[in-house]
Amino acid sequence: MRKNARQNVFEVLYWLCINRLIFSGFIRRFEFIRGFESAMIIQYYGHSCFKITTKPAGRATEDVTVFFDPFDKNIGLRPPQGQADVVFVSHDHHDHNNVDAIKGNPIVIDAPGEYAVKGINAIGIDSFHDDKGGAERGRSTIFILEAEDLKICHLGDLGCDISGKQLEEIYGVDVLFIPIGGKYTIDGKKAAELVRNIEPVIVIPTHYKIKGLTIDVDDEKLFCTEMGSCPAEKVAKLNIKKKDLEGKNAEVVLMNNEQ
């Protein structure tokens, strides 16, 4: 029996409704999964030492643990502990190179260059530990890492301004770890100037006076004044997802090293 025009219209509308329901289900499922996407976790051990837990690129599912600049006990703080897959060392001074404190036979990266390890892409950029071309305190490596669609930069013990070429590499990173304590690195005023040039999303100060630290460096007050303000509270742990950074610009985060 032949279908009339009205029946054909009803069938078309029916299948359109079914397809719309199916498509809506996929969208809701996608949004549900996105809600549980992994976050990069940042923990502070004091001075310039941070632990980062992240997911590698590709199909690997195991977390990758990274340490920056582990220090020894001679600075008055408890040295970092735990296992790691990769340790980045900006320079060979005792307050940054205590790799033996980290377990797990990690890969150690301590020089400029391009690296791809454990699903993480990294670049090491040569810089100076002072404002005299390294004549006083030598060189220090800036590290830039990419993981989980995030780009982070640890400036090590930067002691001078950065060049135009260095700025091109660092500009607009999602998370910037920057020294602010002066004496051995740039001070709070210079750090704030660099932040304005680099335009990161999140700024985490390093290498400044905290409780227990015996190294003679300044606290965060000058930097906070130059930046306009700093948060009243320090955080013990920072969970970061790319989607959570929308609308943020040079947001200062002070971290608590008391684990």
N, C-alpha and C positions, 0 to 999 in steps of 0.2 A: 504494500500500500504506500502510495506516495505521501511524503510529509508536506504539510502546507507551510507557508512562510512563517506563521506564528510559531509553529513547533521548532523550526530552524532557529529562530531568534532566541527562544527559550533555551535551546541546547547550547548555543553560543554563550549566553549569559551564565548558564550553569557552569560550563567549563572555565570561564573567566574567573568566576568566584572560587572554584576549586584551586586553580593555579595561584590566585592571590593568597589564599589561606596557606598553601604550601610554601610560597615565597616568604610570607610573613613569619612562618615557623622557622625558616632558615635564618632570617634576620634576628629573631629573638634568640635562637641558639647561638649565633655568632656573638651577639652582645653579651650573652651569659658567659661564654668562654672568655671573652675579652675582660670581663670583670674579674677573672681569676688569673690573668696573665701575671707572669713572675715579675718581681721587682729586684732591682739592684740594691744590695744592702751594704751600707757604709758604717763602719765602726772605727772609733778613734782610740788610740792607745797612748796619745800624748806626743808632744814635740811635732815631728813630721810624719809619724807612723800611722798608717791607716790599713785596715783590712777591708777588702771588697769581695763580696760574694755575688757572683753573677752567673747567667746561663751562657754557654758558648754558642757560637753560630753553628748552623747546620742541624743535623739530626741528633746530635748528642744531647742527652737529657741530664747528665750529672752536673751539679754545680761546679764552678771553677772558683777557687779561692786565691786571691791576690793580696800580697802585702807590699806596702811602700815603706822604704827607709826604716827598718827595724833598728832600735837603739840598744845600747848595753846599760848595765846597772849604774854606771858612773855618772849618770846625769840626774840621779835622785828619784827616778821613776821606776816602777816595776816593768822590766822588759816584756815585750809582747810574747805570747805563747800560742801554740796551736800549730795545725798543719796547713800547708799551702801548696798550690800547684806552681805558682810563679811568684818570685820576689823581685821587685824593682829597687835598685839601689842608685840613688842620684850621684853619690860620690863616696870616696873611700875614707870617711871619718867615722870614729867610733860611735857617734850619736846617730848614724844613718846606715851602718853596714853590718849590723849584728845578725848576719844570715844564720849563724849557728843556733840562734834561739828558735828558729822556725823548723818544725818537723815535716816529714813527708818527702824528703829528697826533692825539694822544689827546683825548678829551672830558675837560675839567677841571671837577670839582665841588668848590666851595670855600665853600659856604654851607648853612645849614640848609634842609630841605625834603624832599620825597618825589621819588624818581627811579626811572625804569625805563630802563636803558641796556644795550644789548648782551646782553639776556637776564638781566640782574642787577637785582634790586630793592634799593633802598637808601633809608635814611632818615638825614637829617642833623639832629642835635639840638643846639640852642644850649647852650653852657656857658661857664664863665669860666676864664681862664688864671691866676687868682689867687684868694685867699680874701677879696677885698675887692670883690666884684661887678664885677670887670674894671677897677677904677680904676687898678691898677698896670700890668697887662700886657694888658688887653683881653679879647677873647672867643676861644673855641676851639670848634670843631664836633666833636661825637661822631658817628661814622658807624657805622651798622649795615647790614650786607649780608646778603642771602640768596641762596645758590646751592648747587646739588647737595644740597639738603635740609639744608644747614648754615647756621647763623646765626652771623655773626662780628661783633665790635664792636671798633672802634679808638677809644680814648678821647682821642686827640690829646694836647694839653698841658693836661689837666685839672688845675686848681689848687685845687679845693675839693671839698666833699662833693657828692653828687648828690641831687636832689630825689626825692620819692616818685613823681612822674610819670615822671621819667627812669628810675628803677629799674624801673618797670613795663615800660618799653620794652626795657631791657637784661637783665632778670632771666632767668637760665637759658640764656644764649647758649652756643653750642658752643665758641667760641674768643674769649677776651678779651685784647686788647692793652692793657696798662695801664702808665702811667708810674710809676716807683718812685724816681727819683733825687733828689727834693726840689729845693730852691732855686727852681726855676722851675715846678715841678709839685708834686703831692702826693708825700709821701715814702714810704719803705718801710712804715712802720707804718700810715699811712692807707690805702695801697694794699692791704695785707693785710686791713684792716677792710672795705674795699669788696668784695674778693674773697669774703669770707664772706657779705656781704649779697647780692651778685649771683649767687653759686653757679654759676659757669661750669663747663664740663667741662674745658677746657684753658685755662691761664693763660700768656701770653707777656709777660714784662716788656719795657718800652721806656724810653727816655730815662734811661739810667743810665751810669755810668762804664765804658767799655770801652777796650781798648788803642788808642791813637792819638787818642782824642777829647779836644779841648782845652777843651770846655765844662765849667765847674765844677759838677759834679753828683756825688752819692754813687754808690758801686757797689751791687751787689745784696745785700750781706751783711745789712743791716738787714731787708730784705724777706724774705730766706730765713729769718732767725731768727724773725720774726713768723709766717711760714707754717709753721714747724716744721722744714722742710728744703727743699733744692733739689737737683736732680740734680748729680752730680759732673762729668758731661760735658756739653758743649754740642753741639748738633746743627747741621749746616750747612743741612739742608733737612728740612722736615716734610711728609709725605704723610698726608692725613687723609681717611678715609671715615666716613660716618655710622655704619655698622655696627661700626666699630672703637672707637667711643666708649662703648659699653655698659659700665656698671659703673664708669666713671671719674668723679671729682669733684674739681674744682679741682687738677688735675694740673699742676704747674709745669714748663714747658719753657724752658730757656735756649738761645738760638740764637747761633751763631757767624757773625759778619758777614764773615769772611775768605773771600771767594769763590775 
